Amino acid sequence: MTADEIVQKVNQVFYDTFELEPDRLTPEAKLFEDLGLDSLDAVDLVASLKEECGVDLRQDPRVREIRTMGDVYKLVTEIVSSRG
């Protein structure tokens, strides 16, 4: 997957799972403060990313560092890239 494809897939997850408008999904958008997600939404996000992008974040310690959409894009890109 290219970086653009990853951004599109991640944005689709946020749109489908949380019904967030695409124009709100910018790299700078903070998940909790700007997009209104909470800790239960974070669990849904991990499950949805696994289903849509094939990345399993449940045991990845980097998931705790995610604060923005850009952080999500970066982490998913790192995981996908590491698989070769």
PAZAKOL-120749 format. One record per residue: residue number from 1; chain; y, z, x of N, C-alpha, C in turn. Coordinates in steps of 0.001 Angstrom, whole numbers. Layout:
! PAZAKOL-120749
ZAKOL   num   chaine       nc2       nc3       nc1      cac2      cac3      cac1       cc2       cc3       cc1
ZAKOL   NUM        A         Y         Z         X         Y         Z         X         Y         Z         X
...
***
This chain:
! PAZAKOL-120749
ZAKOL   num   chaine       nc2       nc3       nc1      cac2      cac3      cac1       cc2       cc3       cc1
ZAKOL     1        A     -1189         0       840         0         0         0      1246         0       880
ZAKOL     2        A      2227      -766       475      3493      -769      1196      4340       412       732
ZAKOL     3        A      5406       683      1467      6312      1785      1096      6905      1545      -290
ZAKOL     4        A      7267       306      -593      7828       -10     -1916      6807       213     -3027
ZAKOL     5        A      5559      -157     -2757      4507        44     -3753      4274      1534     -3999
ZAKOL     6        A      4345      2325     -2941      4175      3770     -3090      5303      4351     -3928
ZAKOL     7        A      6538      3956     -3650      7681      4440     -4442      7485      4056     -5907
ZAKOL     8        A      7078      2828     -6161      6866      2387     -7543      5778      3195     -8232
ZAKOL     9        A      4662      3431     -7537      3564      4202     -8127      3975      5648     -8388
ZAKOL    10        A      4661      6263     -7416      5107      7646     -7586      6098      7718     -8750
ZAKOL    11        A      7031      6791     -8817      7984      6783     -9924      7273      6616    -11257
ZAKOL    12        A      6241      5779    -11281      5482      5589    -12519      4797      6889    -12944
ZAKOL    13        A      4293      7640    -11969      3690      8944    -12267      4722      9860    -12928
ZAKOL    14        A      5915      9922    -12372      6959     10780    -12939      7377     10306    -14324
ZAKOL    15        A      7442      9008    -14513      7802      8462    -15822      6718      8772    -16850
ZAKOL    16        A      5465      8489    -16491      4357      8688    -17428      4081     10159    -17704
ZAKOL    17        A      4110     10976    -16665      3715     12375    -16799      4830     13245    -17364
ZAKOL    18        A      6057     12993    -16941      7166     13875    -17316      8233     13191    -18163
ZAKOL    19        A      8022     11911    -18491      8946     11141    -19312     10364     11151    -18752
ZAKOL    20        A     10456     11026    -17422     11754     10982    -16767     12218      9537    -16650
ZAKOL    21        A     13479      9316    -16924     14037      7974    -16839     14056      7494    -15388
ZAKOL    22        A     13709      6239    -15167     13648      5708    -13804     14940      5864    -13002
ZAKOL    23        A     16089      5801    -13653     17347      5908    -12907     17579      7310    -12347
ZAKOL    24        A     16841      8280    -12812     16944      9652    -12276     16065      9856    -11047
ZAKOL    25        A     15157      8930    -10803     14165      9068     -9737     14685      8446     -8446
ZAKOL    26        A     15557      9178     -7791     16134      8747     -6525     15586      9640     -5416
ZAKOL    27        A     15606      9175     -4165     15085     10000     -3075     15770     11364     -2957
ZAKOL    28        A     17023     11449     -3356     17774     12701     -3231     17523     13670     -4379
ZAKOL    29        A     16923     13207     -5473     16731     14055     -6657     15810     15233     -6334
ZAKOL    30        A     16308     16428     -6615     15522     17643     -6400     14598     17845     -7598
ZAKOL    31        A     13322     18083     -7301     12320     18158     -8365     12618     19246     -9383
ZAKOL    32        A     12974     20425     -8906     13159     21543     -9825     14576     21604    -10381
ZAKOL    33        A     15566     21483     -9517     16951     21622     -9957     17444     20411    -10744
ZAKOL    34        A     17190     19205    -10237     17730     17998    -10863     16833     17427    -11960
ZAKOL    35        A     15532     17482    -11752     14605     16851    -12690     13985     17831    -13679
ZAKOL    36        A     14200     19132    -13471     13752     20130    -14431     12277     20451    -14402
ZAKOL    37        A     11597     20129    -13317     10179     20478    -13218     10024     21974    -12958
ZAKOL    38        A      8858     22506    -13307      8554     23903    -13022      7202     23970    -12316
ZAKOL    39        A      6717     25168    -12072      5483     25322    -11290      4271     24707    -11990
ZAKOL    40        A      4231     24751    -13306      3118     24119    -14023      3195     22603    -13898
ZAKOL    41        A      4415     22070    -13902      4591     20632    -13706      4109     20215    -12313
ZAKOL    42        A      4292     21089    -11330      3844     20783     -9970      2329     20585     -9941
ZAKOL    43        A      1606     21379    -10711       148     21229    -10797      -191     19883    -11439
ZAKOL    44        A       509     19548    -12515       298     18249    -13163       620     17102    -12221
ZAKOL    45        A      1675     17273    -11423      2078     16240    -10477       969     15971     -9461
ZAKOL    46        A       395     17020     -8909      -673     16870     -7920     -1858     16115     -8539
ZAKOL    47        A     -2218     16476     -9766     -3338     15806    -10437     -3006     14347    -10726
ZAKOL    48        A     -1802     14080    -11174     -1406     12709    -11506     -1314     11829    -10263
ZAKOL    49        A      -819     12385     -9155      -742     11612     -7913     -2136     11270     -7391
ZAKOL    50        A     -3068     12186     -7574     -4442     11908     -7153     -5010     10750     -7969
ZAKOL    51        A     -4782     10788     -9262     -5312      9753    -10146     -4653      8391     -9889
ZAKOL    52        A     -3345      8378     -9769     -2609      7106     -9650     -2604      6541     -8230
ZAKOL    53        A     -2445      7414     -7243     -2273      6947     -5860     -3480      7215     -4971
ZAKOL    54        A     -4434      7986     -5478     -5616      8281     -4692     -5379      9268     -3562
ZAKOL    55        A     -4352     10106     -3687     -4075     11109     -2653     -4357     12493     -3231
ZAKOL    56        A     -5079     13292     -2470     -5419     14639     -2907     -4539     15633     -2161
ZAKOL    57        A     -3592     16214     -2869     -2635     17135     -2263     -3015     18594     -2450
ZAKOL    58        A     -4099     18862     -3158     -4436     20249     -3501     -4576     21160     -2295
ZAKOL    59        A     -5192     20666     -1230     -5431     21494       -55     -4463     21192      1091
ZAKOL    60        A     -3505     20319       843     -2578     19918      1897     -1411     20906      1953
ZAKOL    61        A     -1244     21603      3067      -173     22603      3158      1236     21994      3068
ZAKOL    62        A      1354     20706      3362      2669     20053      3294      3217     19987      1875
ZAKOL    63        A      2350     20126       891      2805     20035      -501      3804     21155      -817
ZAKOL    64        A      3704     22267      -117      4616     23393      -348      6025     23117       139
ZAKOL    65        A      6168     22090       968      7473     21741      1521      8225     20711       681
ZAKOL    66        A      7590     20204      -347      8205     19173     -1188      9328     19785     -2023
ZAKOL    67        A     10497     19188     -1904     11651     19636     -2689     12317     18487     -3441
ZAKOL    68        A     12209     17266     -2879     12892     16112     -3457     11909     14970     -3710
ZAKOL    69        A     12381     13977     -4431     11572     12773     -4625     11276     12126     -3276
ZAKOL    70        A     12242     12122     -2377     12039     11556     -1049     10900     12247      -312
ZAKOL    71        A     10801     13566      -493      9691     14309       120      8345     13842      -439
ZAKOL    72        A      8305     13569     -1740      7067     13088     -2358      6710     11720     -1790
ZAKOL    73        A      7698     10824     -1756      7448      9487     -1210      6918      9579       219
ZAKOL    74        A      7549     10420      1031      7184     10541      2436      5757     11068      2589
ZAKOL    75        A      5419     12115      1856      4087     12703      1979      3002     11728      1524
ZAKOL    76        A      3217     11081       387      2221     10120       -96      2075      8980       912
ZAKOL    77        A      3189      8507      1463      3137      7444      2474      2364      7893      3709
ZAKOL    78        A      2600      9126      4170      1882      9642      5337       379      9697      5080
ZAKOL    79        A         0     10159      3906     -1437     10282      3589     -2083      8913      3492
ZAKOL    80        A     -1421      8002      2791     -1973      6651      2635     -2072      5972      4004
ZAKOL    81        A     -1055      6117      4831     -1037      5489      6167     -2130      6067      7067
ZAKOL    82        A     -2403      7357      6951     -3393      7990      7814     -4820      7530      7495
ZAKOL    83        A     -4996      6978      6308     -6333      6481      5924     -6620      5123      6531
ZAKOL    84        A     -5585      4497      7077     -5776      3195      7724     -5649      2128      6763
***
